[in-house]
Amino acid sequence: MADEALYHNKLKQDAGVILVVLGLLYFSETYIVYNILSTLWGEVPELGMIWPIYIVFYLLLLGIETIGCVRVYNSIKEHMFDFEYYD
């Protein structure tokens, strides 16, 4: 049997890595969306009309990434003893 304390410690480290990856994704995508919108805001008059579409797209993007990272964490947690992941 695997050392459960070691496995739970390593699982916490994996959770930290997943949170860092998610934070980097959020930051980079927010930066890109901000740059695009700030550049186009004065140039494209129709941007104000389609602003809600940008918001919905951005929120969907962040939601899908969050769901993906949570599923990765849950998969690691579920199978860490089965596959002797941390040995």
N, CA, C and O atoms as CSV, one atom per row, in Angstrom:
chain,resi,resn,atom,element,x,y,z
A,1,MET,N,N,0.846,-1.187,0.000
A,1,MET,CA,C,0.000,0.000,0.000
A,1,MET,C,C,0.881,1.237,0.000
A,1,MET,O,O,1.960,1.246,0.593
A,2,ALA,N,N,0.428,2.243,-0.647
A,2,ALA,CA,C,1.180,3.487,-0.764
A,2,ALA,C,C,1.099,4.283,0.536
A,2,ALA,O,O,0.166,4.134,1.326
A,3,ASP,N,N,2.087,5.117,0.728
A,3,ASP,CA,C,2.113,6.001,1.884
A,3,ASP,C,C,1.084,7.113,1.659
A,3,ASP,O,O,1.284,7.990,0.818
A,4,GLU,N,N,-0.011,7.069,2.411
A,4,GLU,CA,C,-1.113,8.004,2.179
A,4,GLU,C,C,-0.729,9.443,2.478
A,4,GLU,O,O,-1.185,10.354,1.787
A,5,ALA,N,N,0.098,9.669,3.490
A,5,ALA,CA,C,0.516,11.035,3.808
A,5,ALA,C,C,1.319,11.632,2.655
A,5,ALA,O,O,1.135,12.795,2.296
A,6,LEU,N,N,2.212,10.823,2.078
A,6,LEU,CA,C,2.994,11.283,0.928
A,6,LEU,C,C,2.081,11.605,-0.246
A,6,LEU,O,O,2.245,12.629,-0.908
A,7,TYR,N,N,1.131,10.734,-0.495
A,7,TYR,CA,C,0.220,10.935,-1.624
A,7,TYR,C,C,-0.630,12.190,-1.446
A,7,TYR,O,O,-0.831,12.939,-2.402
A,8,HIS,N,N,-1.126,12.424,-0.245
A,8,HIS,CA,C,-1.947,13.611,-0.022
A,8,HIS,C,C,-1.108,14.885,-0.092
A,8,HIS,O,O,-1.597,15.921,-0.543
A,9,ASN,N,N,0.147,14.819,0.348
A,9,ASN,CA,C,1.033,15.965,0.223
A,9,ASN,C,C,1.309,16.268,-1.249
A,9,ASN,O,O,1.270,17.426,-1.666
A,10,LYS,N,N,1.584,15.239,-2.023
A,10,LYS,CA,C,1.837,15.428,-3.455
A,10,LYS,C,C,0.578,15.908,-4.177
A,10,LYS,O,O,0.665,16.681,-5.131
A,11,LEU,N,N,-0.588,15.451,-3.725
A,11,LEU,CA,C,-1.839,15.910,-4.325
A,11,LEU,C,C,-2.032,17.403,-4.077
A,11,LEU,O,O,-2.508,18.121,-4.957
A,12,LYS,N,N,-1.667,17.872,-2.891
A,12,LYS,CA,C,-1.739,19.309,-2.602
A,12,LYS,C,C,-0.786,20.086,-3.502
A,12,LYS,O,O,-1.123,21.177,-3.960
A,13,GLN,N,N,0.392,19.542,-3.758
A,13,GLN,CA,C,1.329,20.198,-4.667
A,13,GLN,C,C,0.770,20.249,-6.084
A,13,GLN,O,O,0.906,21.260,-6.773
A,14,ASP,N,N,0.147,19.168,-6.515
A,14,ASP,CA,C,-0.486,19.158,-7.835
A,14,ASP,C,C,-1.611,20.184,-7.908
A,14,ASP,O,O,-1.781,20.849,-8.930
A,15,ALA,N,N,-2.376,20.315,-6.833
A,15,ALA,CA,C,-3.443,21.312,-6.801
A,15,ALA,C,C,-2.858,22.714,-6.930
A,15,ALA,O,O,-3.442,23.569,-7.597
A,16,GLY,N,N,-1.717,22.957,-6.302
A,16,GLY,CA,C,-1.049,24.249,-6.438
A,16,GLY,C,C,-0.611,24.521,-7.860
A,16,GLY,O,O,-0.755,25.638,-8.358
A,17,VAL,N,N,-0.074,23.500,-8.518
A,17,VAL,CA,C,0.348,23.653,-9.915
A,17,VAL,C,C,-0.859,23.956,-10.801
A,17,VAL,O,O,-0.786,24.807,-11.687
A,18,ILE,N,N,-1.959,23.261,-10.560
A,18,ILE,CA,C,-3.169,23.496,-11.353
A,18,ILE,C,C,-3.681,24.916,-11.133
A,18,ILE,O,O,-4.117,25.563,-12.085
A,19,LEU,N,N,-3.637,25.410,-9.903
A,19,LEU,CA,C,-4.069,26.780,-9.628
A,19,LEU,C,C,-3.160,27.805,-10.295
A,19,LEU,O,O,-3.638,28.826,-10.787
A,20,VAL,N,N,-1.859,27.545,-10.317
A,20,VAL,CA,C,-0.929,28.456,-10.992
A,20,VAL,C,C,-1.214,28.483,-12.490
A,20,VAL,O,O,-1.233,29.553,-13.100
A,21,VAL,N,N,-1.435,27.320,-13.080
A,21,VAL,CA,C,-1.757,27.250,-14.514
A,21,VAL,C,C,-3.050,27.999,-14.800
A,21,VAL,O,O,-3.130,28.751,-15.771
A,22,LEU,N,N,-4.051,27.802,-13.970
A,22,LEU,CA,C,-5.326,28.485,-14.159
A,22,LEU,C,C,-5.158,29.997,-14.008
A,22,LEU,O,O,-5.751,30.765,-14.766
A,23,GLY,N,N,-4.363,30.422,-13.045
A,23,GLY,CA,C,-4.092,31.847,-12.873
A,23,GLY,C,C,-3.377,32.450,-14.069
A,23,GLY,O,O,-3.701,33.558,-14.496
A,24,LEU,N,N,-2.401,31.721,-14.613
A,24,LEU,CA,C,-1.708,32.206,-15.810
A,24,LEU,C,C,-2.655,32.307,-17.000
A,24,LEU,O,O,-2.591,33.266,-17.770
A,25,LEU,N,N,-3.523,31.330,-17.149
A,25,LEU,CA,C,-4.509,31.384,-18.234
A,25,LEU,C,C,-5.432,32.586,-18.067
A,25,LEU,O,O,-5.675,33.319,-19.026
A,26,TYR,N,N,-5.944,32.794,-16.858
A,26,TYR,CA,C,-6.830,33.933,-16.609
A,26,TYR,C,C,-6.117,35.248,-16.905
A,26,TYR,O,O,-6.664,36.115,-17.585
A,27,PHE,N,N,-4.897,35.396,-16.394
A,27,PHE,CA,C,-4.165,36.645,-16.581
A,27,PHE,C,C,-3.884,36.910,-18.050
A,27,PHE,O,O,-4.128,38.013,-18.539
A,28,SER,N,N,-3.372,35.905,-18.761
A,28,SER,CA,C,-3.001,36.121,-20.157
A,28,SER,C,C,-4.226,36.412,-21.019
A,28,SER,O,O,-4.176,37.282,-21.888
A,29,GLU,N,N,-5.310,35.705,-20.791
A,29,GLU,CA,C,-6.502,35.949,-21.597
A,29,GLU,C,C,-7.144,37.285,-21.264
A,29,GLU,O,O,-7.652,37.964,-22.157
A,30,THR,N,N,-7.131,37.671,-20.007
A,30,THR,CA,C,-7.649,38.984,-19.640
A,30,THR,C,C,-6.815,40.080,-20.284
A,30,THR,O,O,-7.363,41.066,-20.777
A,31,TYR,N,N,-5.516,39.921,-20.286
A,31,TYR,CA,C,-4.625,40.901,-20.905
A,31,TYR,C,C,-4.889,41.006,-22.409
A,31,TYR,O,O,-4.951,42.108,-22.954
A,32,ILE,N,N,-5.041,39.873,-23.071
A,32,ILE,CA,C,-5.277,39.873,-24.515
A,32,ILE,C,C,-6.624,40.507,-24.842
A,32,ILE,O,O,-6.711,41.338,-25.746
A,33,VAL,N,N,-7.663,40.131,-24.127
A,33,VAL,CA,C,-8.991,40.706,-24.374
A,33,VAL,C,C,-8.977,42.201,-24.097
A,33,VAL,O,O,-9.565,42.970,-24.858
A,34,TYR,N,N,-8.324,42.629,-23.034
A,34,TYR,CA,C,-8.232,44.059,-22.724
A,34,TYR,C,C,-7.513,44.811,-23.838
A,34,TYR,O,O,-7.976,45.868,-24.267
A,35,ASN,N,N,-6.385,44.277,-24.312
A,35,ASN,CA,C,-5.657,44.955,-25.386
A,35,ASN,C,C,-6.481,45.049,-26.662
A,35,ASN,O,O,-6.491,46.090,-27.319
A,36,ILE,N,N,-7.160,43.985,-27.011
A,36,ILE,CA,C,-7.978,44.006,-28.224
A,36,ILE,C,C,-9.105,45.020,-28.092
A,36,ILE,O,O,-9.323,45.830,-28.992
A,37,LEU,N,N,-9.814,44.978,-26.984
A,37,LEU,CA,C,-10.945,45.885,-26.815
A,37,LEU,C,C,-10.509,47.333,-26.668
A,37,LEU,O,O,-11.179,48.224,-27.188
A,38,SER,N,N,-9.417,47.593,-25.982
A,38,SER,CA,C,-8.969,48.979,-25.832
A,38,SER,C,C,-8.463,49.542,-27.154
A,38,SER,O,O,-8.577,50.744,-27.394
A,39,THR,N,N,-7.912,48.702,-28.008
A,39,THR,CA,C,-7.455,49.157,-29.319
A,39,THR,C,C,-8.638,49.419,-30.245
A,39,THR,O,O,-8.644,50.407,-30.978
A,40,LEU,N,N,-9.621,48.559,-30.216
A,40,LEU,CA,C,-10.743,48.669,-31.145
A,40,LEU,C,C,-11.847,49.612,-30.679
A,40,LEU,O,O,-12.678,50.023,-31.490
A,41,TRP,N,N,-11.877,49.964,-29.400
A,41,TRP,CA,C,-13.005,50.717,-28.858
A,41,TRP,C,C,-13.231,52.036,-29.597
A,41,TRP,O,O,-14.376,52.369,-29.902
A,42,GLY,N,N,-12.198,52.779,-29.888
A,42,GLY,CA,C,-12.355,54.050,-30.586
A,42,GLY,C,C,-12.465,53.905,-32.092
A,42,GLY,O,O,-12.961,54.812,-32.761
A,43,GLU,N,N,-12.020,52.800,-32.632
A,43,GLU,CA,C,-11.967,52.607,-34.080
A,43,GLU,C,C,-13.238,51.996,-34.662
A,43,GLU,O,O,-13.608,52.305,-35.794
A,44,VAL,N,N,-13.893,51.154,-33.920
A,44,VAL,CA,C,-15.053,50.420,-34.438
A,44,VAL,C,C,-16.301,50.878,-33.680
A,44,VAL,O,O,-16.474,50.536,-32.510
A,45,PRO,N,N,-17.168,51.646,-34.339
A,45,PRO,CA,C,-18.354,52.148,-33.626
A,45,PRO,C,C,-19.353,51.051,-33.248
A,45,PRO,O,O,-20.115,51.221,-32.296
A,46,GLU,N,N,-19.363,49.940,-33.969
A,46,GLU,CA,C,-20.307,48.864,-33.674
A,46,GLU,C,C,-19.902,48.045,-32.454
A,46,GLU,O,O,-20.668,47.193,-32.003
A,47,LEU,N,N,-18.726,48.286,-31.921
A,47,LEU,CA,C,-18.237,47.494,-30.793
A,47,LEU,C,C,-19.151,47.621,-29.579
A,47,LEU,O,O,-19.328,46.659,-28.832
A,48,GLY,N,N,-19.725,48.792,-29.381
A,48,GLY,CA,C,-20.638,48.984,-28.258
A,48,GLY,C,C,-21.881,48.119,-28.352
A,48,GLY,O,O,-22.445,47.717,-27.335
A,49,MET,N,N,-22.307,47.831,-29.578
A,49,MET,CA,C,-23.508,47.015,-29.768
A,49,MET,C,C,-23.228,45.536,-29.529
A,49,MET,O,O,-24.105,44.810,-29.062
A,50,ILE,N,N,-22.012,45.081,-29.846
A,50,ILE,CA,C,-21.704,43.658,-29.678
A,50,ILE,C,C,-20.888,43.386,-28.408
A,50,ILE,O,O,-20.357,42.290,-28.228
A,51,TRP,N,N,-20.795,44.373,-27.547
A,51,TRP,CA,C,-20.077,44.233,-26.284
A,51,TRP,C,C,-20.566,43.037,-25.463
A,51,TRP,O,O,-19.736,42.303,-24.926
A,52,PRO,N,N,-21.892,42.808,-25.342
A,52,PRO,CA,C,-22.352,41.633,-24.573
A,52,PRO,C,C,-21.868,40.304,-25.150
A,52,PRO,O,O,-21.649,39.354,-24.399
A,53,ILE,N,N,-21.699,40.223,-26.457
A,53,ILE,CA,C,-21.204,38.987,-27.063
A,53,ILE,C,C,-19.767,38.723,-26.622
A,53,ILE,O,O,-19.401,37.583,-26.336
A,54,TYR,N,N,-18.952,39.779,-26.567
A,54,TYR,CA,C,-17.577,39.622,-26.084
A,54,TYR,C,C,-17.557,39.135,-24.637
A,54,TYR,O,O,-16.768,38.260,-24.279
A,55,ILE,N,N,-18.421,39.702,-23.819
A,55,ILE,CA,C,-18.471,39.315,-22.406
A,55,ILE,C,C,-18.890,37.848,-22.266
A,55,ILE,O,O,-18.285,37.100,-21.497
A,56,VAL,N,N,-19.917,37.438,-23.003
A,56,VAL,CA,C,-20.380,36.049,-22.928
A,56,VAL,C,C,-19.282,35.098,-23.406
A,56,VAL,O,O,-19.037,34.068,-22.778
A,57,PHE,N,N,-18.624,35.438,-24.509
A,57,PHE,CA,C,-17.540,34.603,-25.024
A,57,PHE,C,C,-16.414,34.478,-24.004
A,57,PHE,O,O,-15.903,33.382,-23.773
A,58,TYR,N,N,-16.030,35.586,-23.398
A,58,TYR,CA,C,-14.950,35.586,-22.415
A,58,TYR,C,C,-15.323,34.750,-21.190
A,58,TYR,O,O,-14.504,33.975,-20.696
A,59,LEU,N,N,-16.544,34.902,-20.704
A,59,LEU,CA,C,-16.978,34.125,-19.539
A,59,LEU,C,C,-17.067,32.636,-19.864
A,59,LEU,O,O,-16.723,31.799,-19.029
A,60,LEU,N,N,-17.524,32.301,-21.067
A,60,LEU,CA,C,-17.539,30.896,-21.475
A,60,LEU,C,C,-16.125,30.326,-21.531
A,60,LEU,O,O,-15.884,29.199,-21.100
A,61,LEU,N,N,-15.204,31.104,-22.059
A,61,LEU,CA,C,-13.813,30.671,-22.148
A,61,LEU,C,C,-13.244,30.384,-20.761
A,61,LEU,O,O,-12.634,29.338,-20.541
A,62,LEU,N,N,-13.444,31.309,-19.831
A,62,LEU,CA,C,-12.945,31.106,-18.471
A,62,LEU,C,C,-13.655,29.938,-17.784
A,62,LEU,O,O,-13.028,29.177,-17.047
A,63,GLY,N,N,-14.942,29.798,-18.021
A,63,GLY,CA,C,-15.687,28.698,-17.420
A,63,GLY,C,C,-15.222,27.340,-17.915
A,63,GLY,O,O,-15.075,26.405,-17.128
A,64,ILE,N,N,-14.991,27.226,-19.219
A,64,ILE,CA,C,-14.533,25.961,-19.789
A,64,ILE,C,C,-13.152,25.600,-19.256
A,64,ILE,O,O,-12.889,24.437,-18.950
A,65,GLU,N,N,-12.265,26.592,-19.141
A,65,GLU,CA,C,-10.930,26.323,-18.593
A,65,GLU,C,C,-11.008,25.888,-17.136
A,65,GLU,O,O,-10.299,24.972,-16.719
A,66,THR,N,N,-11.858,26.536,-16.371
A,66,THR,CA,C,-12.005,26.181,-14.965
A,66,THR,C,C,-12.534,24.759,-14.820
A,66,THR,O,O,-12.034,23.986,-14.003
A,67,ILE,N,N,-13.536,24.418,-15.607
A,67,ILE,CA,C,-14.083,23.057,-15.569
A,67,ILE,C,C,-13.009,22.045,-15.952
A,67,ILE,O,O,-12.907,20.983,-15.337
A,68,GLY,N,N,-12.212,22.369,-16.962
A,68,GLY,CA,C,-11.138,21.468,-17.381
A,68,GLY,C,C,-10.117,21.241,-16.283
A,68,GLY,O,O,-9.705,20.106,-16.043
A,69,CYS,N,N,-9.705,22.306,-15.616
A,69,CYS,CA,C,-8.716,22.163,-14.537
A,69,CYS,C,C,-9.290,21.393,-13.352
A,69,CYS,O,O,-8.584,20.594,-12.736
A,70,VAL,N,N,-10.540,21.619,-13.030
A,70,VAL,CA,C,-11.170,20.881,-11.932
A,70,VAL,C,C,-11.268,19.399,-12.285
A,70,VAL,O,O,-11.066,18.543,-11.424
A,71,ARG,N,N,-11.574,19.093,-13.533
A,71,ARG,CA,C,-11.656,17.682,-13.948
A,71,ARG,C,C,-10.284,17.012,-13.909
A,71,ARG,O,O,-10.179,15.837,-13.556
A,72,VAL,N,N,-9.233,17.748,-14.269
A,72,VAL,CA,C,-7.882,17.189,-14.176
A,72,VAL,C,C,-7.555,16.875,-12.720
A,72,VAL,O,O,-7.043,15.797,-12.419
A,73,TYR,N,N,-7.846,17.804,-11.819
A,73,TYR,CA,C,-7.586,17.577,-10.397
A,73,TYR,C,C,-8.373,16.371,-9.879
A,73,TYR,O,O,-7.827,15.522,-9.175
A,74,ASN,N,N,-9.654,16.305,-10.232
A,74,ASN,CA,C,-10.472,15.176,-9.772
A,74,ASN,C,C,-9.973,13.853,-10.333
A,74,ASN,O,O,-10.029,12.831,-9.649
A,75,SER,N,N,-9.490,13.859,-11.560
A,75,SER,CA,C,-8.961,12.636,-12.156
A,75,SER,C,C,-7.688,12.190,-11.443
A,75,SER,O,O,-7.508,11.003,-11.171
A,76,ILE,N,N,-6.811,13.136,-11.143
A,76,ILE,CA,C,-5.591,12.794,-10.404
A,76,ILE,C,C,-5.956,12.244,-9.027
A,76,ILE,O,O,-5.401,11.239,-8.581
A,77,LYS,N,N,-6.892,12.914,-8.364
A,77,LYS,CA,C,-7.301,12.491,-7.022
A,77,LYS,C,C,-7.928,11.098,-7.043
A,77,LYS,O,O,-7.690,10.294,-6.142
A,78,GLU,N,N,-8.719,10.818,-8.059
A,78,GLU,CA,C,-9.408,9.530,-8.146
A,78,GLU,C,C,-8.450,8.383,-8.436
A,78,GLU,O,O,-8.620,7.286,-7.904
A,79,HIS,N,N,-7.453,8.622,-9.268
A,79,HIS,CA,C,-6.601,7.532,-9.741
A,79,HIS,C,C,-5.199,7.510,-9.132
A,79,HIS,O,O,-4.366,6.707,-9.550
A,80,MET,N,N,-4.924,8.368,-8.160
A,80,MET,CA,C,-3.549,8.452,-7.665
A,80,MET,C,C,-3.101,7.168,-6.977
A,80,MET,O,O,-1.918,6.833,-7.031
A,81,PHE,N,N,-4.003,6.446,-6.336
A,81,PHE,CA,C,-3.619,5.190,-5.701
A,81,PHE,C,C,-3.633,4.033,-6.692
A,81,PHE,O,O,-2.856,3.088,-6.556
A,82,ASP,N,N,-4.510,4.103,-7.683
A,82,ASP,CA,C,-4.624,3.016,-8.669
A,82,ASP,C,C,-3.367,2.877,-9.515
A,82,ASP,O,O,-2.880,1.768,-9.739
A,83,PHE,N,N,-2.847,3.997,-9.981
A,83,PHE,CA,C,-1.718,3.970,-10.907
A,83,PHE,C,C,-0.375,4.186,-10.217
A,83,PHE,O,O,0.653,4.308,-10.884
A,84,GLU,N,N,-0.377,4.234,-8.887
A,84,GLU,CA,C,0.842,4.525,-8.121
A,84,GLU,C,C,1.514,5.770,-8.695
A,84,GLU,O,O,2.693,5.765,-9.050
A,85,TYR,N,N,0.732,6.818,-8.770
A,85,TYR,CA,C,1.097,8.051,-9.452
A,85,TYR,C,C,2.337,8.717,-8.863
A,85,TYR,O,O,3.155,9.261,-9.606
A,86,TYR,N,N,2.486,8.681,-7.557
A,86,TYR,CA,C,3.572,9.413,-6.909
A,86,TYR,C,C,4.743,8.532,-6.479
A,86,TYR,O,O,5.614,9.003,-5.748
A,87,ASP,N,N,4.793,7.301,-6.898
A,87,ASP,CA,C,5.908,6.427,-6.509
A,87,ASP,C,C,7.096,6.610,-7.424
A,87,ASP,O,O,8.122,5.954,-7.242
